[in-house]
Amino acid sequence: MKDLQLRVQHSLMFSSKFLSDVGLFNGKMGIVIAFAHLYIQSANDLYRDVMEELLNDVLDNIYKDITVGFESGISGIGWGIEYLRMKKMVESDSLCLYEEINQKIMETDIRRIADMSLETGLEGLLHYIIFLLSRSDRKNLPFDALYLSDLYNKILALSSSGLSANMRLFGLANMYKNWYNGIKICYKPDPVGFVQLEGIDEKLYFDYPLGLRKGISGWLLKEYCK
């Protein structure tokens, strides 16, 4: 298995630089997280160099025709950067970047959002928002009071509808309600939880996508986080 892991790593190192998608699930941000874990496990500076090169590509292209969605947009990228900060893999001074990301997110009217999905809707936004709030001082919040209030009222309105049908969204919504009402919350970010690829064919590993969600970087992350 270690031989396969090495071959997958080399394939990622070569191919990931040509990806145009910079997002968390299918693009460079997810691969950045995989290489961050490889560095944490091995202390091999090569993995850190690859991670930093890809992360710079993400940051250089973060606002080029990008959505706010979690799968390919800025909320997923912001989640990934906050995860790297938590793991002490990037500099902690990212205030300007977060201000731009959060301003873009607040421009979307949360009261009218109908998409509940992880990939492009409310569930994904809650992952990012709750992650930041759980690590923020209440005196210096990353979102303004009006947006936080609108989000709270949106969740209350959904509570009597189909919210509970999606247990992941239901859990996140309750976590946000607790935070809003002054109850301490514990959000545990888990990139492995987003991975959907169970295994790969050793002879065809180069035919798989590269990304975190359904690709070889996600498989590699699972292998190193067992």
Phi, psi and chi 1 to 4 in degrees:
 res  aa     phi    psi   chi1   chi2   chi3   chi4
   1 MET       -  -35.9 -176.0   60.7   73.8      -
   2 LYS   -63.0  -34.9  -74.5 -170.6  175.3 -179.5
   3 ASP   -62.5  -41.4  179.2   58.6      -      -
   4 LEU   -65.1  -42.1  177.4   58.0      -      -
   5 GLN   -58.6  -42.1  -69.6  171.7   -6.9      -
   6 LEU   -65.7  -40.4  -73.0  172.5      -      -
   7 ARG   -65.5  -39.4  -78.0 -176.8  -78.4  150.6
   8 VAL   -65.6  -41.5  168.4      -      -      -
   9 GLN   -58.6  -46.9  -68.9  170.0   27.7      -
  10 HIS   -64.1  -38.6  -66.6  155.2      -      -
  11 SER   -62.9  -42.2 -179.0      -      -      -
  12 LEU   -64.7  -43.2  -87.5  175.5      -      -
  13 MET   -58.5  -40.6  -73.6  180.0 -166.0      -
  14 PHE   -77.5  -45.0  174.4   76.4      -      -
  15 SER   -87.6  -28.8  -58.0      -      -      -
  16 SER   -64.8  -29.0   57.1      -      -      -
  17 LYS   -65.4  -18.7   65.7 -178.5   68.5  175.6
  18 PHE   -93.1   -2.4  -59.3  107.7      -      -
  19 LEU   -68.5  137.8  -88.5  178.6      -      -
  20 SER   -91.9  -26.0   57.2      -      -      -
  21 ASP   -73.8  125.6 -171.3  -30.9      -      -
  22 VAL  -104.8    7.1  -63.7      -      -      -
  23 GLY   -75.6  178.6      -      -      -      -
  24 LEU   -76.8  -43.4  177.6   62.9      -      -
  25 PHE   -83.7  -40.9  -81.3    4.5      -      -
  26 ASN  -119.7    1.2  -53.5  -51.7      -      -
  27 GLY  -126.1 -154.2      -      -      -      -
  28 LYS   -69.4  -30.6  -70.3  179.0  178.5  177.3
  29 MET   -63.1  -41.2 -170.2   68.9 -121.5      -
  30 GLY   -65.1  -37.6      -      -      -      -
  31 ILE   -68.3  -35.9  -60.2  171.2      -      -
  32 VAL   -55.8  -45.0  165.1      -      -      -
  33 ILE   -63.7  -39.9  -69.8  174.4      -      -
  34 ALA   -61.5  -45.3      -      -      -      -
  35 PHE   -70.4  -29.4  -84.2  107.8      -      -
  36 ALA   -61.6  -42.5      -      -      -      -
  37 HIS   -69.4  -34.9  -86.9  -84.8      -      -
  38 LEU   -61.9  -40.3  -72.9  172.5      -      -
  39 TYR   -66.9  -43.6  173.8   75.4      -      -
  40 ILE   -58.8  -39.8  -68.8  168.4      -      -
  41 GLN   -72.5  -35.0  -68.7  -79.6  -14.6      -
  42 SER  -113.2  -20.8   67.1      -      -      -
  43 ALA    59.8   23.0      -      -      -      -
  44 ASN   -83.5  117.3 -174.7  -27.6      -      -
  45 ASP   -63.3  -22.0  -73.9  -24.0      -      -
  46 LEU   -59.7  -41.9  174.7   61.2      -      -
  47 TYR   -66.3  -38.7  -62.8  136.8      -      -
  48 ARG   -65.6  -39.9 -174.1  173.6 -169.6  117.5
  49 ASP   -61.9  -43.3  -69.5  -15.8      -      -
  50 VAL   -64.2  -44.4  173.3      -      -      -
  51 MET   -57.1  -47.5 -177.6 -153.8   81.8      -
  52 GLU   -67.9  -37.0  -70.0  177.1  -13.5      -
  53 GLU   -63.8  -45.3  180.0 -179.0   -8.0      -
  54 LEU   -67.4  -39.1  -69.6  172.9      -      -
  55 LEU   -64.1  -38.6 -177.6   58.1      -      -
  56 ASN   -62.7  -37.9  -73.8  -26.1      -      -
  57 ASP   -62.5  -41.5  -73.6  -15.6      -      -
  58 VAL   -60.4  -49.5  171.2      -      -      -
  59 LEU   -67.0  -31.5  -62.7  178.8      -      -
  60 ASP   -71.1  -21.5  -73.9  -15.8      -      -
  61 ASN  -121.5   14.1  -66.7  -79.9      -      -
  62 ILE   -64.5  -29.0 -169.5  171.3      -      -
  63 TYR  -108.5   14.5  -60.1  114.8      -      -
  64 LYS   -87.2   98.8  -68.3 -177.4  179.5  177.1
  65 ASP    51.8   46.2  -59.2  -41.3      -      -
  66 ILE  -109.2  148.6 -158.3  165.4      -      -
  67 THR   -90.9 -179.6   68.1      -      -      -
  68 VAL   -92.5   -5.2  -60.9      -      -      -
  69 GLY   -61.6  161.6      -      -      -      -
  70 PHE   -79.3  -36.0 -160.3   70.2      -      -
  71 GLU   -65.0  -50.6  177.6  179.2   40.8      -
  72 SER  -126.7   -2.7  -59.0      -      -      -
  73 GLY  -106.8 -165.1      -      -      -      -
  74 ILE   -73.2  -26.8   55.6  174.2      -      -
  75 SER   -68.1  -38.0   61.4      -      -      -
  76 GLY   -68.0  -40.2      -      -      -      -
  77 ILE   -65.0  -43.3  -68.6  172.1      -      -
  78 GLY   -60.9  -40.3      -      -      -      -
  79 TRP   -60.5  -44.8 -174.1   96.7      -      -
  80 GLY   -62.7  -40.6      -      -      -      -
  81 ILE   -67.9  -40.8  -66.6  169.7      -      -
  82 GLU   -64.0  -36.1 -173.4   65.7   12.9      -
  83 TYR   -63.4  -42.5 -178.2   76.9      -      -
  84 LEU   -65.4  -36.7  -66.2  174.5      -      -
  85 ARG   -62.9  -44.0  -74.7 -176.2   64.1 -156.0
  86 MET   -61.1  -36.4 -173.3 -174.7   76.5      -
  87 LYS   -84.0    2.5  -66.7  -68.8 -174.7 -179.9
  88 LYS    60.1   37.9  -56.6 -172.3 -174.6  -55.0
  89 MET  -100.4   -9.2  -68.4  -61.8  -63.5      -
  90 VAL  -136.8  164.1  -64.3      -      -      -
  91 GLU   -62.5  144.3  -64.6  -64.6  -31.3      -
  92 SER   -77.4  -17.2   60.5      -      -      -
  93 ASP   -84.2   87.1 -174.4   11.4      -      -
  94 SER  -123.7   22.9  -36.5      -      -      -
  95 LEU   -57.6  -45.7 -177.9   59.1      -      -
  96 CYS   -62.3  -42.5 -177.3      -      -      -
  97 LEU   -61.2  -46.4  172.7   65.2      -      -
  98 TYR   -65.8  -36.7  -77.4  120.7      -      -
  99 GLU   -59.9  -41.3  -75.5  179.1   -9.9      -
 100 GLU   -69.5  -44.3  -67.4 -176.8   54.6      -
 101 ILE   -61.7  -48.2  -69.7  175.6      -      -
 102 ASN   -68.1  -34.7  -63.8  -19.2      -      -
 103 GLN   -63.5  -41.8 -178.0   58.8   44.4      -
 104 LYS   -63.3  -41.3 -175.5   73.5  174.2  176.1
 105 ILE   -65.7  -41.4  -72.4  173.2      -      -
 106 MET   -69.9  -15.7  -72.1 -170.1  -69.3      -
 107 GLU   -73.0  -16.9  -71.8  172.2    6.0      -
 108 THR   -84.7  129.1  -58.9      -      -      -
 109 ASP   -75.0   99.7 -170.6  -12.3      -      -
 110 ILE   -64.2  -23.3 -162.9   71.1      -      -
 111 ARG   -67.9  -25.0  -60.7  169.8  -59.5  173.0
 112 ARG  -107.0    4.3  -61.2 -177.1 -176.2  -81.9
 113 ILE   -66.7  131.2 -169.7  169.1      -      -
 114 ALA  -111.6  -18.7      -      -      -      -
 115 ASP   -80.7  118.6 -176.3  -13.2      -      -
 116 MET   -99.0    1.9  -62.5  -67.4  110.3      -
 117 SER   -73.9  161.3   72.1      -      -      -
 118 LEU   -67.9  -43.1  168.3   66.2      -      -
 119 GLU   -67.1  -44.7  -69.6   78.2   10.1      -
 120 THR  -133.3    3.5   55.8      -      -      -
 121 GLY  -125.3 -148.7      -      -      -      -
 122 LEU   -64.6  -39.0 -178.4   61.1      -      -
 123 GLU   -59.2  -44.7 -176.0 -178.3  -18.4      -
 124 GLY   -64.5  -43.5      -      -      -      -
 125 LEU   -59.3  -40.0  -75.0  174.2      -      -
 126 LEU   -65.1  -36.3  -79.4  173.4      -      -
 127 HIS   -56.8  -46.7  -90.2  -71.3      -      -
 128 TYR   -69.9  -48.6  173.1   64.0      -      -
 129 ILE   -61.6  -47.1  -68.2  166.2      -      -
 130 ILE   -66.3  -37.8  -69.1  171.1      -      -
 131 PHE   -57.6  -48.4 -166.9    7.2      -      -
 132 LEU   -65.8  -43.9 -101.7   61.4      -      -
 133 LEU   -63.7  -36.3  -67.4  175.7      -      -
 134 SER   -67.9  -18.2   69.5      -      -      -
 135 ARG  -113.3   14.0  -72.2  168.4   50.3   80.6
 136 SER  -114.1  150.9  -61.8      -      -      -
 137 ASP   -77.1  134.2 -175.2  -27.1      -      -
 138 ARG   -63.2  -17.5  -77.8 -174.5  175.6  -92.2
 139 LYS   -84.1  -10.4  -64.5  179.5 -179.4  178.4
 140 ASN  -141.7   69.2 -172.2   26.6      -      -
 141 LEU   -81.0  149.9  -66.0  173.7      -      -
 142 PRO   -79.0   -9.6   26.2  -32.5      -      -
 143 PHE  -129.0  151.3  -56.2   93.5      -      -
 144 ASP   -78.8  165.3   64.4   36.6      -      -
 145 ALA   -62.5  -36.6      -      -      -      -
 146 LEU   -65.1  -43.4  178.4   59.9      -      -
 147 TYR   -65.0  -44.1 -176.8   81.4      -      -
 148 LEU   -63.4  -37.5  -65.9  171.0      -      -
 149 SER   -68.0  -42.7  174.1      -      -      -
 150 ASP   -61.6  -40.1  -76.2  -13.9      -      -
 151 LEU   -65.2  -42.2  177.0   56.0      -      -
 152 TYR   -61.1  -45.7 -179.1   70.7      -      -
 153 ASN   -67.3  -33.6  -70.8  -33.3      -      -
 154 LYS   -62.9  -45.3  174.7   68.9  175.7 -178.9
 155 ILE   -65.2  -39.6  -72.0  172.5      -      -
 156 LEU   -61.9  -41.5  -71.0 -179.1      -      -
 157 ALA   -65.7  -33.3      -      -      -      -
 158 LEU   -78.6  -19.5  -72.8  169.4      -      -
 159 SER   -61.1  -26.3  -64.7      -      -      -
 160 SER   -94.8    5.0   59.1      -      -      -
 161 SER  -114.3 -131.1   61.4      -      -      -
 162 GLY   -90.8   14.2      -      -      -      -
 163 LEU   -59.4  -42.1 -173.8   63.0      -      -
 164 SER   -69.9  -13.9   60.1      -      -      -
 165 ALA   -66.2  -28.1      -      -      -      -
 166 ASN  -105.0   99.8 -177.9  -23.6      -      -
 167 MET   -64.6  -31.6  -65.8  -52.6  -64.4      -
 168 ARG   -65.6  -46.1  -62.2 -174.9  -48.7  -88.5
 169 LEU   -65.5  -38.9  178.4   53.5      -      -
 170 PHE   -59.1  -44.6 -178.0   72.9      -      -
 171 GLY   -64.3  -42.2      -      -      -      -
 172 LEU   -66.3  -40.5  -71.8  166.9      -      -
 173 ALA   -61.8  -43.7      -      -      -      -
 174 ASN   -64.5  -37.0  -81.0  -21.0      -      -
 175 MET   -63.6  -42.0 -169.3  177.8  -65.7      -
 176 TYR   -65.9  -42.7 -179.4   76.3      -      -
 177 LYS   -59.2  -41.4  -75.1 -167.2  -70.7 -174.3
 178 ASN   -61.4  -46.5  -75.2  -20.9      -      -
 179 TRP   -59.7  -45.1  176.5   87.6      -      -
 180 TYR   -62.0  -31.8 -167.1   83.8      -      -
 181 ASN   -92.1   14.0  -72.5  -52.7      -      -
 182 GLY    86.2   12.3      -      -      -      -
 183 ILE   -92.4  132.4  -59.9  170.8      -      -
 184 LYS   -64.5  135.1 -174.6  175.7  177.7   60.5
 185 ILE  -119.8  158.2   61.2  171.7      -      -
 186 CYS  -128.4  101.1 -179.6      -      -      -
 187 TYR   -96.3  125.5  174.8   83.4      -      -
 188 LYS  -109.6   99.6  -63.4 -179.4  179.0  179.2
 189 PRO   -67.3  132.5   26.0  -33.9      -      -
 190 ASP  -140.1   93.1  177.2   23.2      -      -
 191 PRO   -61.9  -29.1   20.5  -31.1      -      -
 192 VAL   -62.9  -31.3  174.8      -      -      -
 193 GLY   -64.4  -18.4      -      -      -      -
 194 PHE   -88.0  -11.6  -60.7  132.8      -      -
 195 VAL   -77.5  132.3  179.0      -      -      -
 196 GLN  -111.1   -9.1  -68.7 -175.5  -23.9      -
 197 LEU   -84.7  118.4 -173.1   64.5      -      -
 198 GLU   -80.2  -40.9  -66.5  -63.3  -32.8      -
 199 GLY  -159.7  171.7      -      -      -      -
 200 ILE  -132.0  153.3   59.9  175.5      -      -
 201 ASP   -79.2  119.3 -173.5  -38.1      -      -
 202 GLU   -56.9  -32.9 -176.0  170.4   -8.7      -
 203 LYS   -82.7  -14.8  -64.0  178.6 -179.5  178.0
 204 LEU  -123.5   21.3  -60.6  172.6      -      -
 205 TYR   -59.3  -28.1   69.5   89.9      -      -
 206 PHE   -76.5   -8.2   43.2   79.8      -      -
 207 ASP   -92.2   -7.5  -73.4  -23.7      -      -
 208 TYR   -80.5  156.2  -72.9   84.5      -      -
 209 PRO   -60.4  165.1  -18.1   29.4      -      -
 210 LEU   -92.9  -20.9  -56.9  179.8      -      -
 211 GLY   -71.7 -179.4      -      -      -      -
 212 LEU   -76.4  -41.6  178.3   75.5      -      -
 213 ARG   -68.0  -51.8 -174.2   71.8  160.1  161.5
 214 LYS  -131.1   19.1  -62.0  179.5  179.9  179.3
 215 GLY  -122.8 -172.4      -      -      -      -
 216 ILE   -73.4  -23.3   56.0  175.2      -      -
 217 SER   -70.1  -34.6   62.0      -      -      -
 218 GLY   -67.1  -42.3      -      -      -      -
 219 TRP   -60.8  -43.5  173.3   83.0      -      -
 220 LEU   -63.9  -41.0 -160.5   58.8      -      -
 221 LEU   -60.6  -43.5 -175.9   63.6      -      -
 222 LYS   -62.8  -39.1  -72.5  176.3   69.8  174.1
 223 GLU   -62.8  -37.8  -70.7  -65.5  -54.5      -
 224 TYR   -89.0   -8.6  -81.6   90.5      -      -
 225 CYS  -108.7   13.2  -69.6      -      -      -
 226 LYS   -67.3      -  -75.2 -178.9  177.2  178.8
